[in-house]
Amino acid sequence: MVTHGPPTRHLLSARRGISATFGRLPLSPNSSALREVRAALGGAIVLVLALVLTCLQGPGPLRAADGTTPDAPPPATWPMRALTLAEERALQPGDRFKECATCPEMVAIPAGQFRMGSARGDGDRDEEGPNGQPFKVTIAAPYALGRYVITVRDYLACAAEAACPPAAWQDPQSPYNAVAGSDDHYKRLGTALSDPRHPMVGITWRNAQSYINWLNGKLGLAAAQGYRLPSEAEWERGARGGIENLKYFWGDRFTANSANAWGQSGKDHWPYTSPVGSFPANPYGLYDVAGNVWQWVEDCYHLTYADMPEAVINTGVAWESACDDAGRRVLRGGSWIDLPRVLRVADRGGSPPDMHYGYVGFRVARTLAR
């Protein structure tokens, strides 16, 4: 379990031991986490050389693992308008679409069953299914997930139309302002905050809802048929990529070339967030489902799956009843500040809907016609 509190004071969790001020890890000499850190430090010389070369060459166009770029113009066959019901029904698993120039690129995910959660001993108690085993959940309808998390470019398009509030690090009146604020929670992220290719951070759950309302308004979509945050079940099914019983979508062992986590090594040479699409996609073609930034989902956070309603288990809709007094919502995916075990596909956390952090963003979902 990961519980998130005020950006400048909380500890992300005792098992990670990383403070929100991004300080040093208070780890025991023989801890497994410290062994991960030592392994990461082994590539320090290579990392320095890579950074020097990057500075000398300048940033080239970002390419996703499949050779495409997030900035590339969409194929001429994409409608660049709201899909018709017939077009929605014709989508096949893995098909991609984009409904307007400033809309996120989406990937169709099929309906079906999958096993959610983890087995006892593989993670934390809040991710265990009944009897300590993963449990079967049915996603009753097809849906779509953002190919990437929402980027700085995506969110600022909404803010430019005054439909989305500024992030805390943008607000000149906020103590977290990245330029003049008294708190340095965001200042230390530097250019990663404003690079249009990076995930948007400093976004509350309510900010994400504002973005979704703007997106639906642009396309003339009703909320029930349009964009939204994914349910927790939809997020996990999408993140698993159709593969079950693995800790990560690529296997049971973490590799530094697979995701942006704490302790840079291998392909992960970013100290904070990385441009979206910098690491390989999962089998559904989704990027950054492990690491880079935590992602808000629709559900209330519960300490256990034990009381999950049958309606949620049988359809995959969000579990929005019985929120705790803080109204915490679920966060998924782990982030650049987390040790690799937190990036497991079943790992989950929770935070009040008005909290914001330098390692939390969001990915959108879209309802599709059956």
Secondary structure by P-SEA (a helix, b strand, c coil): cccccccccccccccccccccccccccccccaaaaaaaaaacaaaaaaaaaaaaaaacccccccccccccccccccccccccccaaaaaaccccbbbbccccccbbbbbbbbbbbcccccccccccccccccbbbbbbcccccccccccccaaaaaaaaaacccccccccccccccccccccccccccccccccccccccccccaaaaaaaaaaaaaaaccccccccccccaaaaaaaaaccccccccccccccccccccccccccccccccccccccccccccccccccccbbbbccccccccccccccccccccccccccccccbbbbbccccccccccccccccccccccccccccccbbbbbbbcc
